[in-house]
Amino acid sequence: MPDKRLRDDLQATLDARRDLGPEYETALVDSFVERLDATIAARVRAELDHADPVRVKRRHPTAPMVPIVLGSLGIGVPLTAIAASAGGEGLFVAWLSIVLINVAAAVAIMRRS
């Protein structure tokens, strides 16, 4: 249900249009639209102020990890080929580094949320 003030503004705009004639219609409509925009903006701000910031923040907690994981896999394939030439130790060090980077990124993201 629209609030009484907005309803009164619309009625006043319609009454003014009837009294002033069609040549003032554009100015009257523009004025009403500005008041309507201000009312909508105030309602949106009020909703955002009352929103649960924890729930909003945790909507997609894994989204920032997707580029990191895909990048790790993209780098991991050629790095595996290069490290394999150094033997098992090189392969172990390469993948240990990739795992540690992913864990550090995940911890950093979880601390932010």
C-alpha positions in Angstrom: 0.0 0.0 0.0 1.6 3.3 -1.0 2.1 5.7 1.8 -0.3 8.6 2.3 2.2 11.3 1.4 3.0 9.8 -2.0 -0.7 9.4 -2.7 -1.3 13.0 -1.7 1.6 14.2 -3.9 0.0 12.4 -6.9 -3.4 13.9 -6.2 -1.9 17.3 -5.9 -0.1 16.8 -9.2 -3.3 15.7 -10.9 -5.2 18.7 -9.4 -2.5 21.1 -10.5 -2.6 19.7 -14.0 -6.3 20.2 -14.1 -6.0 23.8 -12.9 -3.0 24.8 -14.9 -3.8 23.0 -18.2 -1.8 20.7 -20.4 1.1 23.2 -21.1 2.4 22.5 -17.5 1.9 18.8 -17.7 5.6 18.0 -18.4 6.9 20.1 -15.5 4.3 18.6 -13.2 5.1 15.0 -14.2 8.9 15.7 -13.9 8.3 17.1 -10.4 6.3 14.1 -9.3 8.8 11.7 -10.7 11.6 13.4 -8.8 9.6 13.0 -5.6 8.8 9.3 -6.4 12.5 8.6 -7.1 13.4 10.1 -3.8 10.8 8.0 -2.0 12.1 4.8 -3.7 15.7 5.7 -2.9 14.8 6.2 0.7 13.1 2.8 0.9 16.0 1.1 -0.8 18.4 2.7 1.7 16.2 1.6 4.6 16.1 -2.0 3.3 19.9 -2.0 2.9 20.4 -0.6 6.3 18.3 -3.4 7.8 19.8 -6.2 5.7 21.8 -8.8 7.5 25.4 -8.1 6.4 26.6 -11.6 7.4 24.0 -13.2 5.2 24.6 -10.9 2.3 28.4 -11.4 2.5 28.2 -15.2 2.7 25.9 -15.6 -0.3 28.8 -16.9 -2.6 31.8 -17.5 -0.3 33.7 -19.6 -2.8 33.3 -17.2 -5.8 36.7 -15.5 -5.2 38.4 -18.9 -5.1 37.4 -19.9 -8.6 40.0 -17.8 -10.5 42.7 -19.0 -8.0 41.9 -22.6 -8.5 41.6 -22.4 -12.2 44.9 -20.5 -12.4 46.6 -23.1 -10.2 45.4 -25.9 -12.5 46.5 -24.0 -15.5 50.0 -23.4 -14.1 50.1 -26.8 -12.5 50.1 -28.8 -15.8 53.1 -27.2 -17.4 54.9 -26.9 -14.0 54.4 -30.7 -13.6 56.1 -31.4 -16.9 59.0 -29.1 -16.0 59.3 -30.4 -12.4 59.1 -34.0 -13.5 62.3 -33.6 -15.3 64.0 -32.9 -12.0 62.6 -36.1 -10.5 60.2 -36.8 -7.7 61.5 -34.1 -5.4 60.9 -31.4 -8.0 57.4 -32.6 -8.6 56.7 -32.7 -4.9 58.0 -29.2 -4.3 56.0 -27.8 -7.3 52.7 -29.3 -6.1 53.4 -28.5 -2.5 53.9 -24.8 -3.5 50.6 -24.8 -5.5 48.7 -26.4 -2.6 50.2 -23.9 -0.1 49.2 -20.9 -2.3 45.7 -22.2 -2.6 45.4 -22.8 1.2 46.7 -19.3 1.9 44.3 -17.8 -0.5 41.4 -19.7 1.0 42.4 -18.7 4.5 42.6 -15.0 3.4 39.2 -15.1 1.8 37.6 -16.8 4.8 39.0 -14.2 7.1 37.5 -11.4 5.0 34.0 -12.9 5.1 
